[in-house]
Amino acid sequence: MGKLQDRKTELVERIQKVRSKKILDAVEQALSGEVEPELTDEEYAEMLEIRRRYDKGEAKGSTWPEVKKRLLRDLRS
């Protein structure tokens, strides 16, 4: 079997062992594409404001290597 098929088989086996309705509901939502973000209205508004500032060039983004370097540095201090 290929890697993708192996992963599918493993997931099916894991799902069959699940006893929590909450977990099964989450899996079903993820598979159906119906996952709703769990943001409050304030968090969503803040996210939109950050994006607006970024799109206008008022905020600088970071590449993943820059973020990773910063996080590792912060963990060490």
N, CA, C and O atoms as a MOPAC input file, in Angstrom:
PM7 MOZYME 1SCF
protein

 N      0.82800 1    -1.18700 1     0.00000 1
 C      0.00000 1     0.00000 1     0.00000 1
 C      0.87000 1     1.24800 1     0.00000 1
 O      2.00900 1     1.22700 1     0.46700 1
 N      0.31900 1     2.33000 1    -0.52800 1
 C      1.04000 1     3.59100 1    -0.52400 1
 C      0.88000 1     4.32100 1     0.79600 1
 O      0.07100 1     3.93400 1     1.64000 1
 N      1.65200 1     5.37500 1     0.96600 1
 C      1.61200 1     6.13900 1     2.21500 1
 C      0.23000 1     6.72600 1     2.48800 1
 O     -0.23600 1     6.71900 1     3.62700 1
 N     -0.42800 1     7.23500 1     1.44200 1
 C     -1.75100 1     7.82300 1     1.63700 1
 C     -2.74300 1     6.76500 1     2.10200 1
 O     -3.51600 1     6.99700 1     3.03200 1
 N     -2.72200 1     5.61700 1     1.46300 1
 C     -3.63400 1     4.53000 1     1.84700 1
 C     -3.34000 1     4.05900 1     3.26600 1
 O     -4.26200 1     3.74700 1     4.02000 1
 N     -2.05500 1     4.00600 1     3.63600 1
 C     -1.68000 1     3.60500 1     4.99500 1
 C     -2.25300 1     4.59300 1     6.01300 1
 O     -2.75700 1     4.18800 1     7.06100 1
 N     -2.17400 1     5.88000 1     5.70300 1
 C     -2.70700 1     6.90200 1     6.61200 1
 C     -4.22300 1     6.76500 1     6.74300 1
 O     -4.77300 1     6.87600 1     7.83900 1
 N     -4.88900 1     6.52300 1     5.61500 1
 C     -6.34400 1     6.35800 1     5.65900 1
 C     -6.71900 1     5.16700 1     6.53000 1
 O     -7.63000 1     5.25100 1     7.35300 1
 N     -6.01300 1     4.06400 1     6.34500 1
 C     -6.28700 1     2.85500 1     7.12100 1
 C     -6.07700 1     3.10900 1     8.60600 1
 O     -6.87900 1     2.68800 1     9.44000 1
 N     -4.99300 1     3.79900 1     8.92500 1
 C     -4.69900 1     4.12300 1    10.32400 1
 C     -5.79500 1     5.00500 1    10.91800 1
 O     -6.22700 1     4.78900 1    12.05000 1
 N     -6.24200 1     5.99900 1    10.15000 1
 C     -7.30500 1     6.87700 1    10.65200 1
 C     -8.60500 1     6.11600 1    10.87900 1
 O     -9.27800 1     6.32000 1    11.88900 1
 N     -8.95300 1     5.25300 1     9.95500 1
 C    -10.17000 1     4.44900 1    10.11200 1
 C    -10.08000 1     3.62300 1    11.39400 1
 O    -11.04000 1     3.56300 1    12.16300 1
 N     -8.94100 1     2.99400 1    11.62500 1
 C     -8.76000 1     2.18500 1    12.82900 1
 C     -8.88000 1     3.03900 1    14.08400 1
 O     -9.49000 1     2.62300 1    15.06900 1
 N     -8.30200 1     4.22300 1    14.04800 1
 C     -8.37200 1     5.11500 1    15.21300 1
 C     -9.79200 1     5.58800 1    15.44600 1
 O    -10.24100 1     5.65700 1    16.59000 1
 N    -10.50800 1     5.91600 1    14.37300 1
 C    -11.89400 1     6.38100 1    14.49600 1
 C    -12.76900 1     5.27100 1    15.07600 1
 O    -13.65600 1     5.54200 1    15.88500 1
 N    -12.53100 1     4.04900 1    14.67900 1
 C    -13.32100 1     2.93900 1    15.18500 1
 C    -13.16600 1     2.74900 1    16.69100 1
 O    -14.05800 1     2.20400 1    17.34100 1
 N    -12.04800 1     3.19100 1    17.24800 1
 C    -11.80300 1     3.05100 1    18.67800 1
 C    -12.33100 1     4.22400 1    19.50000 1
 O    -12.37200 1     4.15400 1    20.72800 1
 N    -12.73500 1     5.30200 1    18.82600 1
 C    -13.20200 1     6.50400 1    19.52900 1
 C    -14.52600 1     6.20800 1    20.23400 1
 O    -15.42400 1     5.58700 1    19.66500 1
 N    -14.62700 1     6.66000 1    21.47000 1
 C    -15.85400 1     6.45800 1    22.24300 1
 C    -16.53600 1     7.78000 1    22.56900 1
 O    -17.63700 1     7.79500 1    23.12000 1
 N    -15.89700 1     8.87000 1    22.23800 1
 C    -16.42900 1    10.18900 1    22.55300 1
 C    -17.25100 1    10.74300 1    21.39100 1
 O    -16.76000 1    10.86400 1    20.26900 1
 N    -18.50400 1    11.07700 1    21.67700 1
 C    -19.36600 1    11.68000 1    20.66200 1
 C    -18.78900 1    13.02000 1    20.20300 1
 O    -18.87900 1    13.37200 1    19.02700 1
 N    -18.20300 1    13.75400 1    21.13100 1
 C    -17.62000 1    15.06100 1    20.79800 1
 C    -16.50600 1    14.91800 1    19.75800 1
 O    -16.43200 1    15.70600 1    18.81500 1
 N    -15.65900 1    13.93300 1    19.92600 1
 C    -14.56400 1    13.71700 1    18.97400 1
 C    -15.11500 1    13.27400 1    17.62500 1
 O    -14.66600 1    13.74900 1    16.58100 1
 N    -16.08400 1    12.36900 1    17.64400 1
 C    -16.68300 1    11.92500 1    16.38000 1
 C    -17.35500 1    13.08200 1    15.65400 1
 O    -17.26400 1    13.18900 1    14.43100 1
 N    -18.03200 1    13.95000 1    16.40900 1
 C    -18.66200 1    15.12500 1    15.79200 1
 C    -17.61200 1    16.01600 1    15.14400 1
 O    -17.82100 1    16.53100 1    14.04600 1
 N    -16.46900 1    16.20100 1    15.83000 1
 C    -15.40400 1    17.03700 1    15.28800 1
 C    -14.81500 1    16.43300 1    14.02300 1
 O    -14.53900 1    17.14900 1    13.06000 1
 N    -14.62200 1    15.12000 1    14.01900 1
 C    -14.10200 1    14.44200 1    12.83000 1
 C    -15.08400 1    14.59400 1    11.67600 1
 O    -14.68900 1    14.88600 1    10.54700 1
 N    -16.36100 1    14.39500 1    11.96600 1
 C    -17.38300 1    14.52200 1    10.92300 1
 C    -17.41900 1    15.93700 1    10.34500 1
 O    -17.52800 1    16.11300 1     9.13200 1
 N    -17.32700 1    16.93800 1    11.21000 1
 C    -17.30300 1    18.32900 1    10.74300 1
 C    -16.08100 1    18.59600 1     9.88300 1
 O    -16.18100 1    19.24400 1     8.84100 1
 N    -14.93400 1    18.10400 1    10.31100 1
 C    -13.70200 1    18.31900 1     9.54600 1
 C    -13.80400 1    17.68300 1     8.16600 1
 O    -13.38400 1    18.27400 1     7.17100 1
 N    -14.35700 1    16.48600 1     8.10900 1
 C    -14.47000 1    15.78800 1     6.82800 1
 C    -15.49700 1    16.42800 1     5.90400 1
 O    -15.37200 1    16.34400 1     4.68200 1
 N    -16.50900 1    17.06500 1     6.48200 1
 C    -17.54900 1    17.68800 1     5.65900 1
 C    -17.19800 1    19.12900 1     5.28700 1
 O    -17.88500 1    19.75100 1     4.47600 1
 N    -16.12800 1    19.65400 1     5.88200 1
 C    -15.72900 1    21.03200 1     5.59300 1
 C    -16.56400 1    22.05400 1     6.32800 1
 O    -16.55700 1    23.23100 1     5.96600 1
 N    -17.29000 1    21.63000 1     7.35800 1
 C    -18.18100 1    22.51700 1     8.08700 1
 C    -17.57800 1    23.04700 1     9.38200 1
 O    -18.31000 1    23.46100 1    10.28200 1
 N    -16.27800 1    23.03800 1     9.48500 1
 C    -15.64100 1    23.49200 1    10.71100 1
 C    -15.74200 1    25.00500 1    10.79400 1
 O    -15.28600 1    25.72200 1     9.90400 1
 N    -16.33100 1    25.46900 1    11.85100 1
 C    -16.48600 1    26.89800 1    12.07800 1
 C    -15.34500 1    27.38600 1    12.96200 1
 O    -15.03000 1    26.74700 1    13.96600 1
 N    -14.73400 1    28.48400 1    12.61300 1
 C    -13.68900 1    29.01700 1    13.48400 1
 C    -14.28700 1    29.43400 1    14.82200 1
 O    -15.39600 1    29.96500 1    14.88400 1
 N    -13.54900 1    29.18800 1    15.87200 1
 C    -14.03900 1    29.52200 1    17.20200 1
 C    -13.48500 1    30.87200 1    17.63700 1
 O    -12.75200 1    30.96700 1    18.62100 1
 N    -13.83900 1    31.90200 1    16.90100 1
 C    -13.41000 1    33.25600 1    17.23500 1
 C    -14.60200 1    34.04700 1    17.74500 1
 O    -15.72100 1    33.90600 1    17.25300 1
 N    -14.33900 1    34.87900 1    18.73900 1
 C    -15.38500 1    35.79600 1    19.16800 1
 C    -15.47900 1    36.90500 1    18.12000 1
 O    -14.60100 1    37.03600 1    17.26700 1
 N    -16.54000 1    37.69600 1    18.18600 1
 C    -16.67800 1    38.81800 1    17.26600 1
 C    -15.51400 1    39.79000 1    17.41400 1
 O    -15.04400 1    40.35800 1    16.42900 1
 N    -15.04700 1    39.98000 1    18.65200 1
 C    -13.91500 1    40.88400 1    18.89800 1
 C    -12.63200 1    40.34000 1    18.27900 1
 O    -11.86900 1    41.08900 1    17.66800 1
 N    -12.39200 1    39.04600 1    18.43500 1
 C    -11.19800 1    38.43100 1    17.85400 1
 C    -11.22200 1    38.51200 1    16.33000 1
 O    -10.20300 1    38.78600 1    15.69500 1
 N    -12.39600 1    38.26900 1    15.75500 1
 C    -12.53100 1    38.33800 1    14.29800 1
 C    -12.28100 1    39.76400 1    13.80300 1
 O    -11.60100 1    39.96400 1    12.79700 1
 N    -12.83200 1    40.75000 1    14.51000 1
 C    -12.62900 1    42.15200 1    14.13800 1
 C    -11.14800 1    42.51500 1    14.23700 1
 O    -10.62100 1    43.22200 1    13.37900 1
 N    -10.48400 1    42.03500 1    15.27500 1
 C     -9.04900 1    42.29800 1    15.43500 1
 C     -8.25500 1    41.68000 1    14.29200 1
 O     -7.33100 1    42.30000 1    13.76600 1
 N     -8.61500 1    40.46000 1    13.90900 1
 C     -7.94000 1    39.79500 1    12.80200 1
 C     -8.11300 1    40.59300 1    11.50700 1
 O     -7.16000 1    40.75500 1    10.74600 1
 N     -9.32000 1    41.08600 1    11.25900 1
 C     -9.57600 1    41.88300 1    10.06000 1
 C     -8.77500 1    43.18500 1    10.07500 1
 O     -8.27300 1    43.62300 1     9.04000 1
 N     -8.65900 1    43.79700 1    11.25000 1
 C     -7.88700 1    45.03600 1    11.37000 1
 C     -6.40100 1    44.78500 1    11.10000 1
 O     -5.74500 1    45.58400 1    10.43100 1
 N     -5.88300 1    43.69400 1    11.61300 1
 C     -4.47900 1    43.33800 1    11.36800 1
 C     -4.25300 1    43.12000 1     9.87700 1
 O     -3.25600 1    43.57700 1     9.32000 1
 N     -5.16900 1    42.43100 1     9.24700 1
 C     -5.03100 1    42.19000 1     7.80400 1
 C     -5.12300 1    43.49300 1     7.01900 1
 O     -4.38300 1    43.69300 1     6.05600 1
 N     -6.03300 1    44.38400 1     7.42900 1
 C     -6.17600 1    45.66900 1     6.74000 1
 C     -4.86200 1    46.44300 1     6.81500 1
 O     -4.40100 1    46.99000 1     5.81400 1
 N     -4.25300 1    46.48700 1     8.02000 1
 C     -2.98500 1    47.19800 1     8.18700 1
 C     -1.88500 1    46.55000 1     7.34900 1
 O     -1.06500 1    47.25000 1     6.75500 1
 N     -1.86200 1    45.23000 1     7.29900 1
 C     -0.85900 1    44.51600 1     6.51000 1
 C     -1.04600 1    44.82600 1     5.03000 1
 O     -0.07300 1    45.11500 1     4.33300 1
 N     -2.28800 1    44.76800 1     4.53800 1
 C     -2.57400 1    45.03200 1     3.12900 1
 C     -2.19600 1    46.45800 1     2.72700 1
 O     -1.80200 1    46.69700 1     1.58600 1
 N     -2.31600 1    47.40700 1     3.66600 1
 C     -1.97400 1    48.80500 1     3.37500 1
 C     -0.48100 1    49.08400 1     3.57700 1
 O     -0.01900 1    50.20100 1     3.34800 1
 N      0.26300 1    48.07200 1     4.00400 1
 C      1.69600 1    48.26000 1     4.21800 1
 C      2.02600 1    48.90100 1     5.54800 1
 O      3.16300 1    49.32000 1     5.76700 1
 N      1.05500 1    48.98600 1     6.43800 1
 C      1.27100 1    49.61000 1     7.74400 1
 C      1.83600 1    48.63200 1     8.77100 1
 O      2.31100 1    49.04900 1     9.82700 1
 N      1.78700 1    47.33900 1     8.46700 1
 C      2.29900 1    46.31800 1     9.37900 1
 C      3.20800 1    45.38500 1     8.58800 1
 O      2.94800 1    45.08600 1     7.42300 1
 N      4.26900 1    44.93400 1     9.23300 1
 C      5.21800 1    44.04700 1     8.57000 1
 C      4.93300 1    42.61000 1     8.98000 1
 O      4.69600 1    42.32400 1    10.15300 1
 N      4.95900 1    41.72300 1     8.01800 1
 C      4.82300 1    40.30200 1     8.29900 1
 C      6.19300 1    39.67500 1     8.49300 1
 O      7.21900 1    40.32300 1     8.28800 1
 N      6.20200 1    38.41800 1     8.88600 1
 C      7.44800 1    37.69000 1     9.07700 1
 C      7.38800 1    36.38300 1     8.30300 1
 O      6.32400 1    35.78000 1     8.16500 1
 N      8.53100 1    35.95500 1     7.80100 1
 C      8.59800 1    34.65000 1     7.15000 1
 C      8.62300 1    33.57700 1     8.23200 1
 O      8.90500 1    33.86700 1     9.39500 1
 N      8.32700 1    32.33200 1     7.84700 1
 C      8.37000 1    31.24600 1     8.82400 1
 C      9.75800 1    31.10500 1     9.44100 1
 O      9.84500 1    30.93800 1    10.65800 1
 N     10.86000 1    31.16300 1     8.66800 1
 C     12.17900 1    31.06100 1     9.31300 1
 C     12.41600 1    32.16100 1    10.34900 1
 O     13.03100 1    31.91100 1    11.38500 1
 N     11.93600 1    33.37100 1    10.07600 1
 C     12.09400 1    34.46300 1    11.05000 1
 C     11.29800 1    34.17700 1    12.32600 1
 O     11.79300 1    34.39100 1    13.43200 1
 N     10.08200 1    33.69900 1    12.16800 1
 C      9.23500 1    33.38400 1    13.32100 1
 C      9.85300 1    32.25500 1    14.13300 1
 O      9.93300 1    32.33200 1    15.35900 1
 N     10.28700 1    31.21600 1    13.44800 1
 C     10.88300 1    30.06200 1    14.12400 1
 C     12.11900 1    30.48300 1    14.91600 1
 O     12.29500 1    30.07200 1    16.06300 1
 N     12.97500 1    31.30300 1    14.30100 1
 C     14.18400 1    31.77800 1    14.97000 1
 C     13.83000 1    32.56500 1    16.23600 1
 O     14.45700 1    32.39400 1    17.28100 1
 N     12.81600 1    33.43100 1    16.12500 1
 C     12.38100 1    34.23600 1    17.26400 1
 C     11.82400 1    33.35000 1    18.37800 1
 O     12.13400 1    33.55600 1    19.55100 1
 N     11.00800 1    32.37100 1    18.01300 1
 C     10.42300 1    31.48100 1    19.01300 1
 C     11.49100 1    30.66400 1    19.72400 1
 O     11.46700 1    30.53100 1    20.94800 1
 N     12.42800 1    30.11700 1    18.95700 1
 C     13.50000 1    29.33300 1    19.57800 1
 C     14.34900 1    30.20000 1    20.48400 1
 O     14.74700 1    29.75700 1    21.56100 1
 N     14.63300 1    31.42000 1    20.07500 1
 C     15.41600 1    32.33700 1    20.90100 1
 C     14.67100 1    32.62500 1    22.20100 1
 O     15.27100 1    32.63200 1    23.27600 1
 N     13.35100 1    32.86400 1    22.10000 1
 C     12.55700 1    33.17100 1    23.29000 1
 C     12.47200 1    31.98000 1    24.24100 1
 O     12.44300 1    32.15800 1    25.45900 1
 N     12.43200 1    30.76300 1    23.68900 1
 C     12.37200 1    29.57400 1    24.53100 1
 C     13.66100 1    29.37900 1    25.31900 1
 O     13.64200 1    28.86000 1    26.43500 1
 N     14.77500 1    29.79500 1    24.73700 1
 C     16.07700 1    29.60900 1    25.37900 1
 C     16.33500 1    30.65500 1    26.45900 1
 O     17.18700 1    30.45200 1    27.32500 1
 N     15.62400 1    31.74900 1    26.41900 1
 C     15.90900 1    32.81000 1    27.40100 1
 C     14.98000 1    32.74300 1    28.58900 1
 O     15.08600 1    33.56100 1    29.50300 1

